[in-house]
Amino acid sequence: MLILENISIKKFTTFKIGGRVKYFITITTLKEVEELIDFLSKKETKFFILGGGSNILFTDEYYNGVVIKPKFETFNFFQNGEVVLGANKLMSEVVYESCRLGYQGLEWAGGLPGELGGAIRGNAGCFGSEIKDIVQEVLAVNLLTKELKKFSNEECQFAYRHSFFKKNPEWLIVETKLILNPGSNSESLLKIMNEKINYRKDKHPLEFPNVGSIFKNLNIEEVNFELKKLAEKNKVIKGNKIPTAFVIEFLGLKGKQIGGAKISEKHANFIVNVNNAKAQDVLDLIKFIKEKVKEEFNLDLKEEIEIIS
Ligand SMILES: Cc1cc2nc3c(=O)[nH]c(=O)nc-3n(C[C@H](O)[C@H](O)[C@H](O)COP(=O)(O)OP(=O)(O)OC[C@H]3O[C@@H](n4cnc5c(N)ncnc54)[C@H](O)[C@@H]3O)c2cc1C
């Protein structure tokens, strides 16, 4: 277990934003998890589990707690389609390797940033697929009680950008068993993966630090008649969702900048760090967008990203 003290969290997040943290602890084995749990109970301190840092915003203030950086990197592809992976495998690597080895089922996630554990916790998804569709089992440990438990897909309680682990942040995801279709054509899987990567390069402002979509998309059942009509007219409804980017763009908010943070010109649900943004700049922009949307459509936007203070 490696303990660092008083370090800047910036470089561990894709936003490149955030203040200093009291403890930054790296763990690589279940034995070290036990040491960590003892450390946490002795210090009686709050903690946060860090994955790839691609869906979070640390505030500028000192984080008076422990940031836990697990490094579980198991990597096993079985002939029956079961794939056992450490929670800290990068999604880019997981997707590439499954396509290369001819395991179908993950190519939709080409270009999805972050780690597998983060994707499970938030039930990451895109292009009509979600990670929940291929999860068979999740091994996790409770950082308060030391309980080690295997969760079935059902027990993970997956929903739109949601899971059991989101509601219960004391559970550290260690390993996941996915179920994929082996024996597929590797070349065509890699082709689909690359199409997704290129789509993202084209549509997302990857030239600036960002954390993906700031707000969740809108459930069509929850918006007012006026917005529903507008979305229908503009043919932007996907399944039962209206993209929040559409609403922000409709209100003419693209390009609005506060300090070093800006609503992306390329994708209105992205805030980009264009010039050493402070977390406060981003929070002010979030507040600004929420107020405008509330004013116009009487709607409360919900953050997809997690704000940590
Ligand atoms: C350019 C860009 C595009 C994106 N596109 C998409 C998209 O299409 N679809 C989508 O769903 N998301 C998207 N995202 C958001 C983000 O990539 C995903 O949510 C990703 O799955 C987060 O994983 P992470 O490892 O970076 O998690 P982090 O940001 O590090 O953490 C997110 C949450 O997961 C928890 N967590 C992380 N690891 C563990 C673990 N091992 N055990 C328990 N909890 C853990 C953290 O505590 C935190 O609460 C995008 C982000 C960017 C920057």
The ligand as an SDF file (V2000), in Angstrom:
LIG
                    3D

 53 58  0  0  0  0  0  0  0  0999 V2000
  -14.6610   12.4270  -23.7670 C   0  0  0  0  0  0  0  0  0  0  0  0
  -15.5570   11.6390  -22.8470 C   0  0  0  0  0  0  0  0  0  0  0  0
  -16.5950   10.9100  -23.3770 C   0  0  0  0  0  0  0  0  0  0  0  0
  -17.4350   10.1490  -22.5430 C   0  0  0  0  0  0  0  0  0  0  0  0
  -18.4310    9.4350  -23.1020 N   0  0  0  0  0  0  0  0  0  0  0  0
  -19.2360    8.6790  -22.3050 C   0  0  0  0  0  0  0  0  0  0  0  0
  -20.2750    7.8740  -22.8860 C   0  0  0  0  0  0  0  0  0  0  0  0
  -20.4440    7.8190  -24.0840 O   0  0  0  0  0  0  0  0  0  0  0  0
  -21.0480    7.1690  -22.0260 N   0  0  0  0  0  0  0  0  0  0  0  0
  -20.8710    7.1770  -20.6760 C   0  0  0  0  0  0  0  0  0  0  0  0
  -21.6080    6.4910  -19.9560 O   0  0  0  0  0  0  0  0  0  0  0  0
  -19.9000    7.9290  -20.1050 N   0  0  0  0  0  0  0  0  0  0  0  0
  -19.0760    8.6670  -20.8810 C   0  0  0  0  0  0  0  0  0  0  0  0
  -18.0820    9.4290  -20.3290 N   0  0  0  0  0  0  0  0  0  0  0  0
  -17.9340    9.4860  -18.8640 C   0  0  0  0  0  0  0  0  0  0  0  0
  -16.9270    8.4830  -18.2900 C   0  0  0  0  0  0  0  0  0  0  0  0
  -15.9320    8.1540  -19.2310 O   0  0  0  0  0  0  0  0  0  0  0  0
  -17.6000    7.2020  -17.8550 C   0  0  0  0  0  0  0  0  0  0  0  0
  -18.5940    7.4770  -16.9330 O   0  0  0  0  0  0  0  0  0  0  0  0
  -16.5860    6.2190  -17.2520 C   0  0  0  0  0  0  0  0  0  0  0  0
  -17.1870    4.9550  -17.1760 O   0  0  0  0  0  0  0  0  0  0  0  0
  -16.0600    6.6440  -15.8770 C   0  0  0  0  0  0  0  0  0  0  0  0
  -15.0190    5.7580  -15.5180 O   0  0  0  0  0  0  0  0  0  0  0  0
  -13.7660    6.2410  -14.6840 P   0  0  0  0  0  0  0  0  0  0  0  0
  -12.9180    5.0370  -14.4400 O   0  0  0  0  0  0  0  0  0  0  0  0
  -13.0900    7.3890  -15.3270 O   0  0  0  0  0  0  0  0  0  0  0  0
  -14.4480    6.6680  -13.3290 O   0  0  0  0  0  0  0  0  0  0  0  0
  -14.0970    7.9130  -12.3640 P   0  0  0  0  0  0  0  0  0  0  0  0
  -14.4200    9.1850  -13.0670 O   0  0  0  0  0  0  0  0  0  0  0  0
  -12.7340    7.7630  -11.8040 O   0  0  0  0  0  0  0  0  0  0  0  0
  -15.1510    7.6630  -11.2030 O   0  0  0  0  0  0  0  0  0  0  0  0
  -16.5220    7.7300  -11.4680 C   0  0  0  0  0  0  0  0  0  0  0  0
  -17.2630    7.0980  -10.2770 C   0  0  0  0  0  0  0  0  0  0  0  0
  -16.9880    5.7010  -10.2530 O   0  0  0  0  0  0  0  0  0  0  0  0
  -16.4610    5.3340   -8.9810 C   0  0  0  0  0  0  0  0  0  0  0  0
  -15.4710    4.2570   -9.1810 N   0  0  0  0  0  0  0  0  0  0  0  0
  -14.4260    4.2460  -10.0300 C   0  0  0  0  0  0  0  0  0  0  0  0
  -13.7560    3.0730   -9.9320 N   0  0  0  0  0  0  0  0  0  0  0  0
  -14.4070    2.3470   -8.9740 C   0  0  0  0  0  0  0  0  0  0  0  0
  -14.2070    1.0600   -8.3850 C   0  0  0  0  0  0  0  0  0  0  0  0
  -13.1940    0.2690   -8.7470 N   0  0  0  0  0  0  0  0  0  0  0  0
  -15.0600    0.6590   -7.4110 N   0  0  0  0  0  0  0  0  0  0  0  0
  -16.0930    1.4360   -7.0150 C   0  0  0  0  0  0  0  0  0  0  0  0
  -16.3390    2.6600   -7.5270 N   0  0  0  0  0  0  0  0  0  0  0  0
  -15.5080    3.1060   -8.4920 C   0  0  0  0  0  0  0  0  0  0  0  0
  -15.8350    6.5950   -8.4190 C   0  0  0  0  0  0  0  0  0  0  0  0
  -15.7560    6.5580   -7.0060 O   0  0  0  0  0  0  0  0  0  0  0  0
  -16.8100    7.6430   -8.9250 C   0  0  0  0  0  0  0  0  0  0  0  0
  -17.8960    7.6960   -8.0650 O   0  0  0  0  0  0  0  0  0  0  0  0
  -17.2200   10.1620  -21.1340 C   0  0  0  0  0  0  0  0  0  0  0  0
  -16.1600   10.9040  -20.6040 C   0  0  0  0  0  0  0  0  0  0  0  0
  -15.3270   11.6270  -21.4480 C   0  0  0  0  0  0  0  0  0  0  0  0
  -14.1670   12.3850  -20.8720 C   0  0  0  0  0  0  0  0  0  0  0  0
  1  2  1  0
  2  3  1  0
  2 52  2  0
  3  4  2  0
  4  5  1  0
  4 50  1  0
  5  6  2  0
  6  7  1  0
  6 13  1  0
  7  8  2  0
  7  9  1  0
  9 10  1  0
 10 11  2  0
 10 12  1  0
 12 13  2  0
 13 14  1  0
 14 15  1  0
 14 50  1  0
 15 16  1  0
 16 17  1  0
 16 18  1  0
 18 19  1  0
 18 20  1  0
 20 21  1  0
 20 22  1  0
 22 23  1  0
 23 24  1  0
 24 25  2  0
 24 26  1  0
 24 27  1  0
 27 28  1  0
 28 29  2  0
 28 30  1  0
 28 31  1  0
 31 32  1  0
 32 33  1  0
 33 34  1  0
 33 48  1  0
 34 35  1  0
 35 36  1  0
 35 46  1  0
 36 37  1  0
 36 45  1  0
 37 38  2  0
 38 39  1  0
 39 40  1  0
 39 45  2  0
 40 41  1  0
 40 42  2  0
 42 43  1  0
 43 44  2  0
 44 45  1  0
 46 47  1  0
 46 48  1  0
 48 49  1  0
 50 51  2  0
 51 52  1  0
 52 53  1  0
M  END
$$$$
